[in-house]
Amino acid sequence: MSPLGWFLFALMSVIWGVPYLMIKVAVDSVSVPMVVFARTAIGALLLLPFALSGLRHLRGHAWPLLAFAACEIIGPWALLSDAERRLSSSMTGLLLAAVPVIAVLVARATGGRERLGARRWAGMGIGLGGVAVLAAPGLRGGGAWSLTEVLLTAVGYAVAPVIAARHLRDVPTLPLTAGCLTLAAAVYALPAAATWPDEIPPAGALASLAGLGVVCTALGFLVFFELIREAGTSRAMVFAYVSPAVAVAAGVLFLDEPLTGTIVAAFTLILGGSFLATGGSPEPPGKIVGTADEPAGRPRRDHSDPAEERPGSAGQGGR
């Protein structure tokens, strides 16, 4: 990878590793609908000017667009925010490191033609074993619903790229993202208004909401698109193995969350299993992937207009 590629990779790992910290701070002071509305509305307002020229591509894709938005943003961001009212940000981020493993299973279960060798099956088993190691204490402690919310979020993140690959291949990525954020903001506008706080939230909560919208959503997607152009899809998506480490480190450093042996063991199993389960030689920079078993086509390296990029997984997330 070029120096610019490495810089974008490091930046992406941080940008999508810190949302869990910001969500944790925000939900201590404002409602879940407020968190999701603020994040999506700010992101939409900042991305729409870049996406206007490509919004015409959304015509005729209403149902796939709605399904993609529901699986990628509308459902997951609310579930994730609600779960973090009880779970630590580091545990949440680490559980979502299982998304690559779940994505392989989802693609396989929905008719994907990709063959899975012994290495990839072993990787899925190891990764899911790491999830079990991390989740088991929470199940015994009564946190079953919070863990279920995070795992449902992971399933949504795994299903969304399949929808994009099979039904939204002709829709450029940036208009797709801006459209989904706008739709999500509209869905959560009334619930946010109904739960509007009586007093101005603390500065930390306001800064977290702004950071989620500006940095983790708007800037995050723009950097993600540029990273794909610079390094190619496979190399770009490796940040999914790094951002959970950022989430754990941020929780430990800024929220005094414990770094236990269980977390370290689960971290090793989940990330090692994800690497094995999704392993393969990365394609040359800028190559369009776009098979039915992978996230939808990605932008070519020489694509000069961000609005003309193609759809795919939002990674973990603006997650």
C-alpha angles and dihedrals in degrees: 000000000000122000088257090051092052091048092051091045092053091045092049092050090055097041093054094036097061102053090089090058092048093046090051091053094044099049091055088069110022137038125269092248089053091053094049094042094049092048096047096040094050092045092049094049092051097043101040095076089057093045103045095098091055101044090096087073090068092070113111094016100088099128098042089045091052092047092048092048091048093051098039104037120353097057103026099047092052094044091047094049092048092048091053090061084076108016126069117253091239093054091047093051092046094050089054089056084081091070094098090054093048090046091058091050092047093050090049094047094049097056102280114165097209115123118230117212128202092271094056094044089050090049092053091049092049093046094049088046088057090052089052091050091052097041101043097078090049091052091053090047095055098259095119095123094050091050089047090053092054093046090048087052089052090051090051091051089050096047097046096069090050090055090047093048095049104034109017103043092121095052116093114238101239097052088044091053094045091047093050092048091050091049092049092049089053091050093052099038096092097041088049091050091048092053097039108146119252091224133039107271119243118279091252092057093047091049090050093051091049091047092050092052101038104030108023097037114024099027091034094059093044092051090045092055091048092048091054091050091049102041109017129248102283095047091044094052092056086085085078086075093050104042094068088058088053090050092052093046093048092050092049095044102040106024099032091238113169122257100213132180089250091057092048092048093046091046091054094047097044097046094040091049092046091052092051095042094052097032122138142116112294116242120243115278114284097013115146111237105185105148121146090254098051137054112289124278118302130217122276116247093244093052104125100185116069090201090065096059119120131247129266144129117324088225112236095325159274049259 
